[in-house]
């Protein structure tokens, strides 16, 4: 059993040392991504020709610093985009408009699978803002800021030692006024190490 454990640890260390992620120690990086988030508007007794649920594309910019090949610190800004929903309820016209974005700061752990692919996870805090304006049947407006737990899991592919592409699922947490936007998002990104 000890020999098997030793062989596994030695293999992981060798793979780590030979991977494109081994050169990340002491480097900074910047990146950008496309964010897809789900929305769903629910108004009581609403009739509408608009689609009340679906996906909205937004954008993300981020940067970080690799402390070593495994650990990094990352910060970013995500714009979830604007979405509106118009409806009629009890014969009265109404509408909801949202504009959501978030800032986050997180620690990141990376584990190479082979020389070009690695899995990663992030954990930190997000500062979420959702500007919601409603009209008609129920008129409520607000610009709600809330700090929440941020978490992410994903995979990266090393195109070369400086460029990596990623796909991840991010959870930013929710605001008290989060009408429409769900807390999770899928992000496809590219980053450049310097």
Secondary structure by P-SEA (a helix, b strand, c coil): caaaaaaaaaaaaaaaaaccccccccccccbbbbbbbbbbbbbcccccccccbbbbbbccccccccccccccccccccccbbbbbbbcccccccbbbbbbbccccbbbbbbbcccccccbbbbbbbbbbbbbbbcccbbbbbbbbbbbbbbbcccccccccccccccccccccccccccccccccccccccccc
